[in-house]
């Protein structure tokens, strides 16, 4: 190979390394600016499941800030290299001092060291991303086998569940990014309760707390993004994402071996609907609810197909919560007229980061948009609950309201003390059972599965389903039994049982 070809090959490899390094660096910067925290299992899940229906602003931001800036930075770096290494021929012809520089030690250095410099940039960018995603911690966890899940998992098919003679309806409301920190005036750095209506609902009804005061659902790995939270709360298991697994919606299966509340209620003759103001195909949610309970799916796609939304309508992730609650009332009215009990599940979206969606109902009460959106969402949820209470079906209906995960907005809660334990909101309305022990309960989103069944009047032999414990019982949760840190670490570890029984791996 000629010397010229060797140089050109080295430059090509250097350019590729520079581009890759810049893309990784700007990806890290973008994530740090957009997300409060990103974990590697969440990142892997994103890679393995469908991104169809992602918010356009978010997608455009990623393309602009990562790909666009990465290409620009690489172009600038290559141009600077050509200047410093004396490869700009026009300057050679017209500028004697530049021609003299081309033979200097600096010129020779950059010609010889371009590949090591590019490699150094790539390795540094990779290291920053690895640190940000905590990849080493993930690798350490998945390289350690644990029998914890196999030992503690209670398959709903094997648990004796006794339904009341008159089966109760269920309305389950997932609130996007709704955490108790927004209501905790003592700890949110604003000294403001941004969600007073939701706070009132929690105080007037049943709301389990991990403290004596404001508190709720602890955030475990594998439960801290929307799809994972929905799976965890409805099936009692966390979402684990091994490198080899591919069972998260794209291949028409979504963790096929788990048994969800949808499947339990389907066997009991329930009509089931899930409503969300986005594309249900995003992150495999359509597959999950279809495979695990045969739900009727109401999302942007299905509502447009039936003419209930204009074909070209697009707001926020699909359509705003004001419309969501209107569709919810229509669907509940329809379900209540069927001669069957119903399970109606819905997911809000206006409080999604970044900054939330400011609709026409939002008041300009605070300086920050996200604060106003939170207040607006609180009012809309409370008004929806009040509407439900006026309906004939309410007397035999249990309402569960839960935040899906902690907010991912990187700025809004930046003033919160690092030692403060942030938790997800929960509220149970018109429960079939009561409890005197709502406070100082340590629990995760997987505990909501048996707790929901109990709130519907279902008696659970042994008080455990999935990895969850009925919070209305005196039975200790796994969190109370083992402690948060021990449990969180065990749930993150490799589980051959999980891979075999839930993901269908050999």
C-alpha positions as CSV (number, residue, x, y, z in Angstrom):
1,X,0.0,0.0,0.0
2,X,1.4,3.4,-1.0
3,X,2.1,6.1,1.6
4,X,-0.6,8.3,0.3
5,X,-3.2,5.5,0.7
6,X,-2.0,4.8,4.2
7,X,-2.5,8.4,5.1
8,X,-5.9,8.6,3.6
9,X,-7.0,5.4,5.4
10,X,-5.7,6.8,8.7
11,X,-7.6,10.0,8.1
12,X,-10.8,8.1,7.2
13,X,-10.6,6.0,10.4
14,X,-9.8,9.2,12.4
15,X,-12.9,10.9,10.9
16,X,-15.1,8.0,11.8
17,X,-13.8,7.9,15.4
18,X,-14.3,11.7,15.7
19,X,-17.9,11.4,14.4
20,X,-18.7,8.5,16.7
21,X,-17.1,10.3,19.7
22,X,-19.0,13.5,19.0
23,X,-22.3,11.7,18.6
24,X,-21.8,9.9,21.9
25,X,-20.8,13.1,23.6
26,X,-23.8,15.1,22.3
27,X,-26.1,12.2,23.1
28,X,-24.9,12.3,26.7
29,X,-25.3,16.1,26.9
30,X,-28.8,15.9,25.4
31,X,-29.9,13.2,27.9
32,X,-28.4,15.1,30.8
33,X,-30.4,18.2,29.7
34,X,-33.7,16.4,29.0
35,X,-33.8,13.7,31.6
36,X,-33.4,13.9,35.4
37,X,-32.0,10.3,35.3
38,X,-31.6,7.6,32.7
39,X,-30.7,4.0,33.5
40,X,-29.1,1.5,31.1
41,X,-32.1,-1.0,31.3
42,X,-34.4,1.9,30.3
43,X,-31.9,2.7,27.4
44,X,-31.9,-0.9,26.3
45,X,-35.7,-1.1,26.5
46,X,-35.8,1.9,24.2
47,X,-33.6,0.2,21.7
48,X,-35.5,-3.1,21.8
49,X,-39.1,-1.8,21.7
50,X,-41.0,0.4,19.2
51,X,-40.4,4.2,19.2
52,X,-43.3,4.7,16.8
53,X,-45.4,7.5,18.2
54,X,-42.6,9.3,20.1
55,X,-43.2,13.0,20.8
56,X,-42.2,15.0,17.7
57,X,-40.5,17.8,19.7
58,X,-38.5,15.2,21.6
59,X,-37.5,13.4,18.4
60,X,-36.6,16.6,16.6
61,X,-34.6,17.7,19.6
62,X,-32.6,14.5,19.6
63,X,-31.9,14.7,15.8
64,X,-30.9,18.4,16.0
65,X,-28.9,18.3,19.3
66,X,-27.2,14.9,18.7
67,X,-26.9,14.2,15.0
68,X,-26.8,17.8,13.8
69,X,-24.3,19.1,16.4
70,X,-22.3,15.9,16.0
71,X,-21.9,16.4,12.3
72,X,-21.1,20.1,12.7
73,X,-18.5,19.5,15.4
74,X,-16.9,16.8,13.3
75,X,-16.7,19.1,10.3
76,X,-15.1,21.8,12.4
77,X,-12.6,19.4,13.9
78,X,-11.6,18.0,10.5
79,X,-11.2,21.6,9.2
80,X,-9.0,22.6,12.1
81,X,-6.9,19.4,11.6
82,X,-6.4,20.3,8.0
83,X,-5.3,23.8,9.0
84,X,-2.9,22.7,11.7
85,X,-1.5,19.8,9.7
86,X,-0.8,22.1,6.7
87,X,-3.3,20.5,4.3
88,X,-5.0,23.6,3.0
89,X,-3.4,24.0,-0.4
90,X,-4.8,27.5,-1.2
91,X,-3.2,28.9,2.0
92,X,0.1,27.3,1.0
93,X,0.0,29.0,-2.4
94,X,-0.9,32.5,-1.1
95,X,0.7,32.6,2.4
96,X,4.4,32.2,2.8
97,X,4.2,32.1,6.7
98,X,1.6,29.2,6.4
99,X,3.9,27.4,3.9
100,X,6.7,27.7,6.5
101,X,4.4,26.4,9.2
102,X,3.7,23.3,7.2
103,X,7.2,22.1,7.7
104,X,7.2,22.8,11.5
105,X,7.2,20.3,14.3
106,X,3.5,21.2,15.0
107,X,2.5,20.3,11.5
108,X,4.4,17.0,11.7
109,X,2.9,16.3,15.1
110,X,-0.7,16.7,13.9
111,X,-0.1,14.6,10.8
112,X,1.3,11.7,12.9
113,X,-1.0,12.0,15.9
114,X,-4.4,12.5,14.3
115,X,-5.5,8.9,14.9
116,X,-4.5,8.7,18.6
117,X,-6.2,12.1,19.2
118,X,-9.4,10.9,17.5
119,X,-9.3,7.6,19.4
120,X,-8.8,9.6,22.7
121,X,-11.9,11.7,21.9
122,X,-13.9,8.6,21.2
123,X,-12.8,6.8,24.4
124,X,-13.5,9.8,26.5
125,X,-17.0,10.3,25.1
126,X,-17.7,6.6,25.6
127,X,-16.5,6.8,29.2
128,X,-18.8,9.7,29.9
129,X,-21.8,7.9,28.4
130,X,-21.0,4.7,30.3
131,X,-20.8,6.6,33.6
132,X,-24.0,8.5,32.9
133,X,-26.0,5.3,32.1
134,X,-24.3,3.4,35.0
135,X,-23.4,0.6,32.5
136,X,-20.8,-1.0,34.8
137,X,-23.4,-1.3,37.6
138,X,-25.8,-2.8,35.2
139,X,-23.1,-5.3,33.9
140,X,-22.2,-6.2,37.4
141,X,-25.8,-6.9,38.3
142,X,-26.6,-9.0,35.3
143,X,-23.4,-11.0,35.6
144,X,-24.6,-12.2,39.1
145,X,-27.2,-14.9,39.2
146,X,-30.0,-14.6,41.8
147,X,-32.8,-17.0,42.7
148,X,-34.7,-14.2,44.5
149,X,-37.5,-13.8,41.9
150,X,-38.1,-17.5,41.6
151,X,-38.2,-17.8,45.4
152,X,-40.7,-14.9,45.9
153,X,-42.8,-14.8,42.8
154,X,-46.4,-16.0,43.3
155,X,-48.0,-16.9,39.9
156,X,-51.6,-15.4,39.9
157,X,-52.8,-18.7,38.3
158,X,-51.6,-20.6,41.4
159,X,-53.0,-18.1,44.0
160,X,-56.5,-18.7,45.3
161,X,-58.5,-15.5,44.4
162,X,-62.1,-15.3,45.6
163,X,-64.1,-12.6,43.9
164,X,-67.2,-11.1,45.6
165,X,-70.6,-12.3,44.4
166,X,-71.2,-8.9,42.9
167,X,-68.0,-8.1,41.1
168,X,-66.8,-4.5,41.3
169,X,-65.8,-2.3,38.4
170,X,-62.3,-1.0,38.2
171,X,-61.1,2.4,37.0
172,X,-57.3,2.6,37.0
173,X,-55.8,6.0,36.2
174,X,-52.0,6.3,35.5
175,X,-50.9,9.8,36.0
176,X,-47.8,10.7,33.9
177,X,-44.8,11.6,36.1
178,X,-47.0,12.3,39.1
179,X,-44.9,12.2,42.3
180,X,-45.6,13.3,45.9
181,X,-42.8,15.8,45.9
182,X,-45.1,18.2,44.0
183,X,-47.3,18.2,47.1
184,X,-44.6,18.1,49.8
185,X,-44.3,21.7,50.7
186,X,-41.6,21.0,53.3
187,X,-39.3,19.3,50.8
188,X,-39.9,20.4,47.2
189,X,-37.8,23.7,47.6
190,X,-40.8,25.8,46.5
191,X,-42.9,25.6,49.7
192,X,-45.9,25.1,47.5
193,X,-48.4,22.3,47.0
194,X,-48.7,22.3,43.2
195,X,-51.4,19.6,43.2
196,X,-53.8,20.5,46.0
197,X,-56.8,18.7,44.5
198,X,-54.8,15.4,44.2
199,X,-53.6,16.0,47.8
200,X,-57.2,16.4,49.0
201,X,-58.2,13.2,47.2
202,X,-55.3,11.4,48.9
203,X,-56.2,12.8,52.3
204,X,-59.9,12.1,52.0
205,X,-59.5,8.5,50.7
206,X,-56.9,5.8,51.1
207,X,-53.3,6.7,50.2
208,X,-50.4,4.5,51.3
209,X,-47.3,6.4,52.4
210,X,-43.7,5.3,53.2
211,X,-43.6,8.0,55.9
212,X,-45.7,9.6,58.6
213,X,-46.7,12.3,56.2
214,X,-46.5,12.8,52.4
215,X,-45.2,9.7,50.7
216,X,-46.0,6.8,48.5
217,X,-44.6,4.3,46.0
218,X,-40.9,3.8,46.1
219,X,-39.1,3.8,42.7
220,X,-37.3,0.5,42.0
221,X,-35.2,-0.4,38.9
222,X,-37.3,-1.8,36.1
223,X,-40.4,0.2,37.1
224,X,-39.2,3.8,36.5
225,X,-40.4,4.6,32.9
226,X,-44.0,4.5,31.7
227,X,-44.2,1.1,30.0
228,X,-42.3,-0.5,32.9
229,X,-44.6,1.2,35.5
230,X,-47.7,0.0,33.7
231,X,-46.4,-3.6,33.6
232,X,-45.2,-3.5,37.2
233,X,-48.5,-2.1,38.6
234,X,-50.7,-4.5,36.7
235,X,-48.6,-7.7,36.8
236,X,-46.5,-7.4,40.0
237,X,-43.1,-7.8,38.3
238,X,-40.4,-5.5,37.3
239,X,-39.2,-5.2,33.7
240,X,-35.8,-6.8,33.2
241,X,-34.0,-6.2,29.9
242,X,-31.3,-8.7,29.2
243,X,-29.1,-8.1,26.2
244,X,-30.3,-11.3,24.5
245,X,-34.1,-10.8,25.1
246,X,-36.4,-9.4,22.5
247,X,-39.8,-9.7,23.9
248,X,-41.0,-6.1,24.3
249,X,-43.6,-5.5,21.7
250,X,-41.8,-5.4,18.3
251,X,-42.1,-9.2,17.8
252,X,-45.8,-9.3,18.7
253,X,-45.0,-10.5,22.2
254,X,-44.5,-8.5,25.4
255,X,-43.0,-10.5,28.3
256,X,-45.3,-13.4,27.3
257,X,-44.9,-15.5,30.5
258,X,-46.2,-12.9,33.0
259,X,-49.9,-13.0,34.2
260,X,-51.5,-9.6,34.6
261,X,-54.6,-8.3,36.3
262,X,-56.0,-8.0,32.8
263,X,-55.8,-11.8,32.4
264,X,-57.2,-12.4,35.8
265,X,-60.2,-10.1,35.1
266,X,-60.7,-11.4,31.6
267,X,-61.3,-14.9,33.1
268,X,-63.9,-13.3,35.4
269,X,-65.8,-11.9,32.4
270,X,-64.8,-8.3,32.6
271,X,-65.0,-5.9,29.6
272,X,-61.6,-4.1,29.4
273,X,-60.5,-0.9,27.8
274,X,-57.2,1.0,27.9
275,X,-57.2,4.7,26.8
276,X,-54.1,6.8,26.2
277,X,-53.5,10.1,24.4
278,X,-50.7,8.8,22.3
279,X,-49.9,5.9,20.0
280,X,-50.3,2.7,22.0
281,X,-47.7,1.0,19.8
282,X,-45.0,3.2,21.4
283,X,-42.8,1.0,23.7
284,X,-45.0,-2.1,23.1
285,X,-48.0,-1.0,25.2
286,X,-50.5,-2.1,22.6
287,X,-49.0,-5.6,22.5
288,X,-48.9,-5.8,26.3
289,X,-52.5,-4.9,26.8
290,X,-53.7,-7.0,23.9
291,X,-51.7,-10.1,24.9
292,X,-52.4,-9.7,28.6
293,X,-56.1,-9.3,28.9
294,X,-57.4,-8.6,25.3
295,X,-58.1,-5.0,26.1
296,X,-60.0,-2.7,23.7
297,X,-57.3,-0.2,22.7
298,X,-58.3,3.5,22.5
299,X,-55.3,5.6,21.3
300,X,-54.6,8.2,18.6
301,X,-54.6,5.5,15.9
302,X,-57.9,3.8,16.8
303,X,-59.7,7.1,17.5
304,X,-58.7,8.4,14.1
305,X,-59.7,5.2,12.4
306,X,-63.2,5.5,13.9
307,X,-63.5,9.2,13.1
308,X,-63.5,10.4,16.7
309,X,-60.3,12.3,16.0
310,X,-59.5,14.2,12.8
311,X,-56.9,12.3,10.7
312,X,-54.4,15.1,10.8
313,X,-55.0,16.0,14.5
314,X,-51.8,16.1,16.5
315,X,-51.2,17.8,19.9
316,X,-48.3,16.9,22.3
317,X,-47.9,13.1,22.2
318,X,-51.2,12.7,20.2
319,X,-54.0,14.6,21.9
320,X,-54.2,16.5,25.1
321,X,-55.7,15.4,28.4
322,X,-58.8,17.6,28.0
323,X,-59.8,15.4,25.2
324,X,-58.6,12.3,27.0
325,X,-61.1,12.9,29.9
326,X,-63.9,13.5,27.4
327,X,-63.2,10.2,25.7
328,X,-62.9,8.5,29.1
329,X,-66.4,9.7,30.0
330,X,-67.8,8.4,26.7
331,X,-66.2,5.0,27.1
332,X,-67.2,4.6,30.8
333,X,-70.8,5.5,29.8
334,X,-70.7,2.8,27.1
335,X,-69.1,0.2,29.4
336,X,-71.6,0.9,32.2
337,X,-74.5,-0.1,29.9
338,X,-73.0,-3.5,29.1
339,X,-74.2,-6.4,31.2
340,X,-70.7,-7.1,32.5
341,X,-68.3,-5.7,35.1
342,X,-65.6,-3.5,33.5
343,X,-61.9,-2.6,33.9
344,X,-61.1,0.8,32.5
345,X,-57.5,1.9,32.4
346,X,-56.2,5.2,31.2
347,X,-52.9,7.1,31.0
348,X,-52.6,10.9,31.1
349,X,-49.8,12.7,29.2
350,X,-49.9,16.5,29.8
351,X,-47.4,16.3,32.7
352,X,-44.8,14.6,30.6
353,X,-41.4,16.3,30.4
354,X,-40.1,18.6,29.0
355,X,-42.1,21.3,30.7
356,X,-45.5,19.6,30.2
357,X,-48.3,20.6,27.8
358,X,-50.0,23.9,28.5
359,X,-53.6,23.5,27.4
360,X,-56.3,26.1,27.2
361,X,-57.4,25.2,30.8
362,X,-54.1,26.0,32.3
363,X,-53.9,29.1,34.5
364,X,-50.8,31.4,34.7
365,X,-50.5,31.0,38.5
366,X,-46.8,30.3,38.6
367,X,-43.7,31.5,36.7
368,X,-42.8,28.0,35.5
369,X,-44.9,26.2,32.8
370,X,-44.4,22.8,34.4
371,X,-45.9,24.1,37.7
372,X,-49.0,25.4,35.9
373,X,-49.4,22.1,34.0
374,X,-49.2,20.2,37.2
375,X,-51.9,22.4,38.8
376,X,-54.1,22.0,35.7
377,X,-53.7,18.2,35.7
378,X,-54.7,18.1,39.4
379,X,-57.8,20.0,38.7
380,X,-58.8,17.9,35.7
381,X,-58.3,14.6,37.5
382,X,-60.3,15.8,40.5
383,X,-63.1,17.0,38.2
384,X,-63.1,13.6,36.4
385,X,-63.4,11.8,39.8
386,X,-66.3,14.1,40.8
387,X,-68.1,13.2,37.5
388,X,-67.6,9.5,38.2
389,X,-69.2,9.9,41.6
390,X,-72.3,11.2,40.0
391,X,-72.7,8.2,37.8
392,X,-75.0,5.2,38.7
393,X,-72.1,2.8,38.3
394,X,-69.9,4.5,40.9
395,X,-71.4,2.7,44.0
396,X,-69.9,-0.5,42.8
397,X,-66.7,0.9,41.3
398,X,-63.2,1.1,42.8
399,X,-60.9,3.9,41.5
400,X,-57.1,3.6,41.7
401,X,-55.0,6.7,40.8
402,X,-51.2,6.3,40.6
403,X,-48.3,8.1,39.3
404,X,-46.4,6.0,36.7
405,X,-42.9,7.1,37.7
406,X,-40.9,10.0,39.1
407,X,-40.7,13.0,36.9
408,X,-37.9,13.0,34.3
409,X,-37.8,16.8,34.1
410,X,-34.2,17.6,34.9
411,X,-34.8,21.1,36.2
412,X,-38.0,21.4,38.1
413,X,-37.0,19.5,41.2
414,X,-33.3,20.3,41.0
415,X,-33.5,22.0,44.4
416,X,-34.7,18.9,46.2
417,X,-32.3,17.6,48.9
418,X,-30.4,14.5,47.7
419,X,-31.3,12.7,50.9
420,X,-35.1,13.2,50.3
421,X,-36.8,10.0,49.1
422,X,-39.1,10.9,46.2
423,X,-42.1,8.7,45.7
424,X,-45.0,8.1,43.3
425,X,-48.5,9.4,44.1
426,X,-51.2,6.8,44.9
427,X,-54.9,7.1,45.9
428,X,-57.6,4.5,46.3
429,X,-61.2,5.7,46.1
430,X,-64.4,3.7,47.1
431,X,-62.4,0.7,48.2
432,X,-64.3,-2.5,49.2
433,X,-61.9,-2.8,52.2
434,X,-60.3,-0.4,54.6
435,X,-57.1,-0.2,56.6
436,X,-55.8,1.5,59.7
437,X,-52.2,1.2,58.5
438,X,-51.7,3.6,55.6
439,X,-48.5,5.3,56.9
440,X,-45.0,3.9,57.2
441,X,-45.5,1.2,54.6
442,X,-42.4,0.5,52.4
443,X,-43.6,-0.7,49.0
444,X,-43.1,-0.6,45.3
445,X,-45.3,-0.4,42.2
446,X,-45.5,-4.2,42.0
447,X,-47.4,-4.1,45.3
448,X,-50.3,-2.3,43.6
449,X,-51.3,-5.5,41.7
450,X,-52.6,-7.4,44.8
451,X,-53.6,-4.2,46.5
452,X,-55.9,-3.3,43.6
453,X,-57.5,-6.8,43.7
454,X,-58.1,-6.4,47.4
455,X,-59.6,-2.9,46.9
456,X,-62.1,-4.6,44.5
457,X,-63.2,-7.0,47.3
458,X,-61.1,-9.9,46.1
459,X,-59.8,-12.2,48.9
460,X,-56.2,-13.3,48.3
461,X,-55.0,-16.5,50.0
462,X,-51.5,-15.7,51.3
463,X,-51.9,-12.0,50.5
464,X,-49.3,-12.1,47.8
465,X,-49.5,-12.0,44.0
466,X,-46.6,-11.7,41.6
467,X,-43.9,-10.0,43.7
468,X,-46.5,-7.8,45.3
469,X,-48.1,-7.8,48.7
470,X,-51.7,-6.7,49.6
471,X,-51.1,-3.4,51.4
472,X,-54.5,-3.8,53.1
473,X,-53.2,-6.8,54.9
474,X,-50.7,-7.1,57.8
475,X,-48.3,-9.1,55.7
476,X,-44.9,-7.5,55.2
477,X,-44.0,-6.4,51.7
478,X,-40.8,-7.6,50.2
479,X,-39.4,-4.1,50.7
480,X,-40.3,-4.2,54.4
481,X,-38.9,-7.7,54.7
482,X,-35.6,-7.1,53.0
483,X,-35.1,-3.3,52.8
484,X,-35.1,-1.2,49.7
485,X,-31.4,-1.5,48.8
486,X,-31.2,-5.3,49.2
487,X,-34.5,-5.8,47.2
488,X,-33.5,-3.3,44.5
489,X,-30.2,-5.1,44.0
490,X,-31.7,-8.5,43.9
491,X,-34.3,-7.5,41.4
492,X,-31.6,-6.1,39.1
493,X,-29.5,-9.3,39.1
494,X,-29.6,-12.0,36.4
495,X,-32.6,-14.4,36.9
496,X,-32.7,-17.5,34.8
497,X,-36.2,-18.1,36.1
498,X,-37.3,-14.6,34.8
499,X,-35.7,-15.2,31.4
500,X,-37.1,-18.7,31.1
501,X,-40.6,-18.3,32.5
502,X,-41.4,-14.7,31.5
503,X,-39.3,-14.0,28.4
504,X,-39.5,-17.6,27.0
505,X,-35.7,-18.0,26.6
506,X,-34.2,-21.4,26.6
